[in-house]
Amino acid sequence: MNHDLQVLFGRRLAELRKQKGWSQEQLALESGIARSYLGGVERGQRNIALLNICKLAKTLGVPVGELFTYINKSLPPM
């Protein structure tokens, strides 16, 4: 299940980045997070830290919760 969450988060991050017309490299430069790390996050291979989630949301100009919209829609209620 954790891997599924990572994949969903990564897809949403990539979607928001592309909506801005940014490459991974540009998001990395703007956020101060390594491009290779961002690539791993977008592929669902990395378990991103809360501080980095907040950095990315701020850089993308979206509320933190916007990064989790796929997760809310895709997972069954607990």
N, CA, C and O atoms as CSV, one atom per row, in Angstrom:
chain,resi,resn,atom,element,x,y,z
A,1,MET,N,N,0.813,-1.190,0.000
A,1,MET,CA,C,0.000,0.000,0.000
A,1,MET,C,C,0.863,1.264,0.000
A,1,MET,O,O,0.513,2.230,-0.677
A,2,ASN,N,N,1.973,1.289,0.733
A,2,ASN,CA,C,2.833,2.470,0.751
A,2,ASN,C,C,3.336,2.811,-0.641
A,2,ASN,O,O,3.383,3.979,-1.025
A,3,HIS,N,N,3.717,1.774,-1.404
A,3,HIS,CA,C,4.205,2.024,-2.759
A,3,HIS,C,C,3.098,2.660,-3.604
A,3,HIS,O,O,3.366,3.558,-4.403
A,4,ASP,N,N,1.859,2.199,-3.432
A,4,ASP,CA,C,0.737,2.777,-4.167
A,4,ASP,C,C,0.594,4.262,-3.851
A,4,ASP,O,O,0.350,5.066,-4.751
A,5,LEU,N,N,0.742,4.626,-2.590
A,5,LEU,CA,C,0.659,6.034,-2.187
A,5,LEU,C,C,1.767,6.846,-2.840
A,5,LEU,O,O,1.541,7.967,-3.298
A,6,GLN,N,N,2.950,6.283,-2.880
A,6,GLN,CA,C,4.081,6.973,-3.496
A,6,GLN,C,C,3.842,7.188,-4.987
A,6,GLN,O,O,4.149,8.256,-5.517
A,7,VAL,N,N,3.296,6.180,-5.666
A,7,VAL,CA,C,3.008,6.295,-7.098
A,7,VAL,C,C,1.952,7.366,-7.341
A,7,VAL,O,O,2.107,8.196,-8.237
A,8,LEU,N,N,0.883,7.356,-6.556
A,8,LEU,CA,C,-0.171,8.356,-6.714
A,8,LEU,C,C,0.356,9.766,-6.457
A,8,LEU,O,O,0.040,10.700,-7.194
A,9,PHE,N,N,1.156,9.907,-5.411
A,9,PHE,CA,C,1.734,11.217,-5.108
A,9,PHE,C,C,2.629,11.678,-6.257
A,9,PHE,O,O,2.562,12.834,-6.676
A,10,GLY,N,N,3.453,10.783,-6.756
A,10,GLY,CA,C,4.357,11.117,-7.851
A,10,GLY,C,C,3.627,11.538,-9.104
A,10,GLY,O,O,4.038,12.480,-9.782
A,11,ARG,N,N,2.541,10.842,-9.419
A,11,ARG,CA,C,1.738,11.210,-10.592
A,11,ARG,C,C,1.167,12.613,-10.438
A,11,ARG,O,O,1.183,13.411,-11.375
A,12,ARG,N,N,0.667,12.898,-9.252
A,12,ARG,CA,C,0.077,14.223,-9.015
A,12,ARG,C,C,1.147,15.309,-9.089
A,12,ARG,O,O,0.911,16.371,-9.664
A,13,LEU,N,N,2.304,15.054,-8.518
A,13,LEU,CA,C,3.402,16.018,-8.580
A,13,LEU,C,C,3.776,16.295,-10.033
A,13,LEU,O,O,3.932,17.451,-10.425
A,14,ALA,N,N,3.919,15.253,-10.821
A,14,ALA,CA,C,4.280,15.419,-12.234
A,14,ALA,C,C,3.202,16.206,-12.979
A,14,ALA,O,O,3.511,17.064,-13.807
A,15,GLU,N,N,1.946,15.911,-12.683
A,15,GLU,CA,C,0.854,16.626,-13.347
A,15,GLU,C,C,0.900,18.125,-13.027
A,15,GLU,O,O,0.778,18.955,-13.928
A,16,LEU,N,N,1.072,18.465,-11.765
A,16,LEU,CA,C,1.122,19.880,-11.373
A,16,LEU,C,C,2.335,20.580,-11.978
A,16,LEU,O,O,2.256,21.736,-12.394
A,17,ARG,N,N,3.449,19.867,-12.021
A,17,ARG,CA,C,4.668,20.433,-12.622
A,17,ARG,C,C,4.440,20.718,-14.103
A,17,ARG,O,O,4.796,21.789,-14.596
A,18,LYS,N,N,3.853,19.769,-14.803
A,18,LYS,CA,C,3.612,19.931,-16.239
A,18,LYS,C,C,2.582,21.026,-16.522
A,18,LYS,O,O,2.685,21.728,-17.528
A,19,GLN,N,N,1.593,21.173,-15.640
A,19,GLN,CA,C,0.605,22.246,-15.798
A,19,GLN,C,C,1.278,23.618,-15.769
A,19,GLN,O,O,0.822,24.558,-16.419
A,20,LYS,N,N,2.359,23.718,-15.013
A,20,LYS,CA,C,3.123,24.952,-14.952
A,20,LYS,C,C,4.062,25.109,-16.149
A,20,LYS,O,O,4.643,26.174,-16.363
A,21,GLY,N,N,4.201,24.026,-16.927
A,21,GLY,CA,C,5.091,24.059,-18.077
A,21,GLY,C,C,6.550,23.909,-17.697
A,21,GLY,O,O,7.440,24.324,-18.439
A,22,TRP,N,N,6.794,23.316,-16.539
A,22,TRP,CA,C,8.160,23.166,-16.035
A,22,TRP,C,C,8.698,21.765,-16.287
A,22,TRP,O,O,7.954,20.783,-16.285
A,23,SER,N,N,10.001,21.696,-16.504
A,23,SER,CA,C,10.712,20.421,-16.548
A,23,SER,C,C,11.037,20.018,-15.105
A,23,SER,O,O,10.903,20.815,-14.177
A,24,GLN,N,N,11.464,18.769,-14.943
A,24,GLN,CA,C,11.939,18.348,-13.621
A,24,GLN,C,C,13.117,19.211,-13.195
A,24,GLN,O,O,13.241,19.572,-12.025
A,25,GLU,N,N,13.974,19.536,-14.142
A,25,GLU,CA,C,15.146,20.341,-13.833
A,25,GLU,C,C,14.751,21.715,-13.307
A,25,GLU,O,O,15.351,22.211,-12.353
A,26,GLN,N,N,13.748,22.331,-13.923
A,26,GLN,CA,C,13.329,23.655,-13.467
A,26,GLN,C,C,12.721,23.581,-12.071
A,26,GLN,O,O,13.008,24.431,-11.228
A,27,LEU,N,N,11.883,22.575,-11.816
A,27,LEU,CA,C,11.303,22.414,-10.489
A,27,LEU,C,C,12.409,22.175,-9.464
A,27,LEU,O,O,12.352,22.700,-8.352
A,28,ALA,N,N,13.399,21.394,-9.833
A,28,ALA,CA,C,14.525,21.142,-8.930
A,28,ALA,C,C,15.258,22.442,-8.599
A,28,ALA,O,O,15.563,22.703,-7.435
A,29,LEU,N,N,15.534,23.242,-9.596
A,29,LEU,CA,C,16.237,24.502,-9.371
A,29,LEU,C,C,15.420,25.449,-8.503
A,29,LEU,O,O,15.955,26.076,-7.588
A,30,GLU,N,N,14.139,25.552,-8.785
A,30,GLU,CA,C,13.267,26.472,-8.045
A,30,GLU,C,C,13.052,26.032,-6.590
A,30,GLU,O,O,12.938,26.866,-5.692
A,31,SER,N,N,13.000,24.721,-6.372
A,31,SER,CA,C,12.699,24.195,-5.033
A,31,SER,C,C,13.936,23.894,-4.197
A,31,SER,O,O,13.853,23.795,-2.973
A,32,GLY,N,N,15.083,23.748,-4.856
A,32,GLY,CA,C,16.295,23.379,-4.132
A,32,GLY,C,C,16.388,21.887,-3.843
A,32,GLY,O,O,17.169,21.461,-2.993
A,33,ILE,N,N,15.593,21.100,-4.552
A,33,ILE,CA,C,15.599,19.639,-4.388
A,33,ILE,C,C,16.258,19.034,-5.625
A,33,ILE,O,O,15.976,19.462,-6.745
A,34,ALA,N,N,17.114,18.064,-5.439
A,34,ALA,CA,C,17.863,17.466,-6.548
A,34,ALA,C,C,16.932,16.879,-7.614
A,34,ALA,O,O,15.925,16.253,-7.283
A,35,ARG,N,N,17.267,17.081,-8.885
A,35,ARG,CA,C,16.458,16.586,-9.994
A,35,ARG,C,C,16.334,15.072,-9.963
A,35,ARG,O,O,15.253,14.537,-10.207
A,36,SER,N,N,17.413,14.382,-9.671
A,36,SER,CA,C,17.357,12.913,-9.642
A,36,SER,C,C,16.410,12.428,-8.539
A,36,SER,O,O,15.717,11.425,-8.708
A,37,TYR,N,N,16.384,13.137,-7.424
A,37,TYR,CA,C,15.471,12.801,-6.332
A,37,TYR,C,C,14.024,13.041,-6.777
A,37,TYR,O,O,13.155,12.202,-6.537
A,38,LEU,N,N,13.763,14.182,-7.423
A,38,LEU,CA,C,12.418,14.484,-7.922
A,38,LEU,C,C,11.954,13.426,-8.916
A,38,LEU,O,O,10.791,13.024,-8.897
A,39,GLY,N,N,12.848,12.978,-9.774
A,39,GLY,CA,C,12.505,11.927,-10.725
A,39,GLY,C,C,12.062,10.666,-10.012
A,39,GLY,O,O,11.088,10.029,-10.413
A,40,GLY,N,N,12.772,10.305,-8.959
A,40,GLY,CA,C,12.398,9.133,-8.166
A,40,GLY,C,C,11.055,9.301,-7.477
A,40,GLY,O,O,10.277,8.352,-7.375
A,41,VAL,N,N,10.787,10.508,-7.006
A,41,VAL,CA,C,9.490,10.790,-6.377
A,41,VAL,C,C,8.381,10.650,-7.411
A,41,VAL,O,O,7.362,10.012,-7.147
A,42,GLU,N,N,8.572,11.239,-8.585
A,42,GLU,CA,C,7.543,11.182,-9.621
A,42,GLU,C,C,7.297,9.757,-10.118
A,42,GLU,O,O,6.191,9.442,-10.558
A,43,ARG,N,N,8.299,8.905,-10.057
A,43,ARG,CA,C,8.132,7.502,-10.465
A,43,ARG,C,C,7.605,6.624,-9.326
A,43,ARG,O,O,7.369,5.432,-9.523
A,44,GLY,N,N,7.422,7.201,-8.148
A,44,GLY,CA,C,6.932,6.441,-7.005
A,44,GLY,C,C,7.988,5.580,-6.353
A,44,GLY,O,O,7.662,4.638,-5.632
A,45,GLN,N,N,9.259,5.891,-6.598
A,45,GLN,CA,C,10.360,5.099,-6.052
A,45,GLN,C,C,10.932,5.682,-4.761
A,45,GLN,O,O,11.723,5.028,-4.080
A,46,ARG,N,N,10.541,6.892,-4.429
A,46,ARG,CA,C,11.078,7.566,-3.232
A,46,ARG,C,C,9.946,7.912,-2.287
A,46,ARG,O,O,8.857,8.289,-2.720
A,47,ASN,N,N,10.206,7.784,-1.000
A,47,ASN,CA,C,9.261,8.172,0.031
A,47,ASN,C,C,9.661,9.576,0.492
A,47,ASN,O,O,10.558,9.738,1.319
A,48,ILE,N,N,8.992,10.569,-0.047
A,48,ILE,CA,C,9.373,11.955,0.158
A,48,ILE,C,C,9.035,12.427,1.578
A,48,ILE,O,O,8.010,12.047,2.143
A,49,ALA,N,N,9.905,13.252,2.136
A,49,ALA,CA,C,9.721,13.795,3.480
A,49,ALA,C,C,8.723,14.946,3.465
A,49,ALA,O,O,8.568,15.635,2.457
A,50,LEU,N,N,8.058,15.143,4.583
A,50,LEU,CA,C,7.061,16.197,4.722
A,50,LEU,C,C,7.643,17.577,4.403
A,50,LEU,O,O,6.987,18.379,3.738
A,51,LEU,N,N,8.841,17.861,4.859
A,51,LEU,CA,C,9.447,19.159,4.572
A,51,LEU,C,C,9.612,19.377,3.074
A,51,LEU,O,O,9.421,20.492,2.587
A,52,ASN,N,N,9.963,18.333,2.344
A,52,ASN,CA,C,10.108,18.456,0.893
A,52,ASN,C,C,8.754,18.601,0.206
A,52,ASN,O,O,8.649,19.298,-0.804
A,53,ILE,N,N,7.722,17.959,0.735
A,53,ILE,CA,C,6.377,18.129,0.196
A,53,ILE,C,C,5.966,19.596,0.326
A,53,ILE,O,O,5.422,20.181,-0.610
A,54,CYS,N,N,6.228,20.175,1.478
A,54,CYS,CA,C,5.896,21.580,1.704
A,54,CYS,C,C,6.688,22.498,0.782
A,54,CYS,O,O,6.142,23.470,0.260
A,55,LYS,N,N,7.960,22.203,0.579
A,55,LYS,CA,C,8.785,22.994,-0.350
A,55,LYS,C,C,8.219,22.951,-1.759
A,55,LYS,O,O,8.136,23.977,-2.433
A,56,LEU,N,N,7.830,21.763,-2.203
A,56,LEU,CA,C,7.313,21.606,-3.559
A,56,LEU,C,C,5.983,22.342,-3.737
A,56,LEU,O,O,5.759,22.995,-4.756
A,57,ALA,N,N,5.110,22.233,-2.746
A,57,ALA,CA,C,3.828,22.932,-2.825
A,57,ALA,C,C,4.050,24.444,-2.922
A,57,ALA,O,O,3.430,25.120,-3.743
A,58,LYS,N,N,4.928,24.955,-2.089
A,58,LYS,CA,C,5.217,26.386,-2.115
A,58,LYS,C,C,5.802,26.795,-3.464
A,58,LYS,O,O,5.407,27.813,-4.032
A,59,THR,N,N,6.729,26.015,-3.967
A,59,THR,CA,C,7.362,26.313,-5.251
A,59,THR,C,C,6.347,26.284,-6.391
A,59,THR,O,O,6.394,27.123,-7.290
A,60,LEU,N,N,5.437,25.327,-6.353
A,60,LEU,CA,C,4.420,25.206,-7.397
A,60,LEU,C,C,3.264,26.190,-7.206
A,60,LEU,O,O,2.432,26.366,-8.097
A,61,GLY,N,N,3.222,26.826,-6.038
A,61,GLY,CA,C,2.168,27.800,-5.768
A,61,GLY,C,C,0.808,27.175,-5.533
A,61,GLY,O,O,-0.221,27.733,-5.915
A,62,VAL,N,N,0.813,25.999,-4.895
A,62,VAL,CA,C,-0.443,25.306,-4.597
A,62,VAL,C,C,-0.496,24.968,-3.112
A,62,VAL,O,O,0.546,24.860,-2.466
A,63,PRO,N,N,-1.701,24.800,-2.564
A,63,PRO,CA,C,-1.801,24.325,-1.183
A,63,PRO,C,C,-1.225,22.904,-1.080
A,63,PRO,O,O,-1.293,22.133,-2.037
A,64,VAL,N,N,-0.673,22.576,0.055
A,64,VAL,CA,C,-0.083,21.245,0.252
A,64,VAL,C,C,-1.090,20.147,-0.095
A,64,VAL,O,O,-0.727,19.154,-0.726
A,65,GLY,N,N,-2.335,20.316,0.306
A,65,GLY,CA,C,-3.357,19.305,0.051
A,65,GLY,C,C,-3.577,19.017,-1.425
A,65,GLY,O,O,-4.039,17.933,-1.783
A,66,GLU,N,N,-3.253,19.975,-2.286
A,66,GLU,CA,C,-3.413,19.789,-3.732
A,66,GLU,C,C,-2.520,18.664,-4.252
A,66,GLU,O,O,-2.835,18.037,-5.263
A,67,LEU,N,N,-1.416,18.409,-3.569
A,67,LEU,CA,C,-0.522,17.325,-3.970
A,67,LEU,C,C,-1.097,15.945,-3.641
A,67,LEU,O,O,-0.580,14.928,-4.104
A,68,PHE,N,N,-2.157,15.913,-2.849
A,68,PHE,CA,C,-2.735,14.641,-2.406
A,68,PHE,C,C,-4.101,14.356,-3.014
A,68,PHE,O,O,-4.780,13.431,-2.566
A,69,THR,N,N,-4.528,15.112,-4.014
A,69,THR,CA,C,-5.879,14.918,-4.535
A,69,THR,C,C,-6.066,13.549,-5.178
A,69,THR,O,O,-7.150,12.979,-5.053
A,70,TYR,N,N,-5.072,12.995,-5.857
A,70,TYR,CA,C,-5.197,11.652,-6.432
A,70,TYR,C,C,-5.365,10.614,-5.330
A,70,TYR,O,O,-6.154,9.678,-5.463
A,71,ILE,N,N,-4.634,10.781,-4.263
A,71,ILE,CA,C,-4.689,9.821,-3.165
A,71,ILE,C,C,-6.088,9.801,-2.573
A,71,ILE,O,O,-6.636,8.729,-2.320
A,72,ASN,N,N,-6.672,10.971,-2.350
A,72,ASN,CA,C,-8.014,11.051,-1.773
A,72,ASN,C,C,-9.059,10.394,-2.654
A,72,ASN,O,O,-10.004,9.793,-2.141
A,73,LYS,N,N,-8.912,10.494,-3.972
A,73,LYS,CA,C,-9.896,9.944,-4.903
A,73,LYS,C,C,-9.680,8.458,-5.176
A,73,LYS,O,O,-10.630,7.750,-5.514
A,74,SER,N,N,-8.458,7.980,-5.034
A,74,SER,CA,C,-8.130,6.623,-5.466
A,74,SER,C,C,-8.190,5.569,-4.367
A,74,SER,O,O,-8.311,4.380,-4.662
A,75,LEU,N,N,-8.109,5.976,-3.130
A,75,LEU,CA,C,-8.083,5.005,-2.046
A,75,LEU,C,C,-9.452,4.864,-1.418
A,75,LEU,O,O,-10.179,5.849,-1.292
A,76,PRO,N,N,-9.817,3.653,-1.021
A,76,PRO,CA,C,-11.103,3.456,-0.345
A,76,PRO,C,C,-11.064,4.107,1.038
A,76,PRO,O,O,-9.990,4.226,1.628
A,77,PRO,N,N,-12.214,4.530,1.562
A,77,PRO,CA,C,-12.228,5.118,2.908
A,77,PRO,C,C,-11.791,4.114,3.950
A,77,PRO,O,O,-12.000,2.911,3.787
A,78,MET,N,N,-11.199,4.589,4.997
A,78,MET,CA,C,-10.725,3.706,6.086
A,78,MET,C,C,-11.829,3.488,7.086
A,78,MET,O,O,-11.637,2.780,8.074
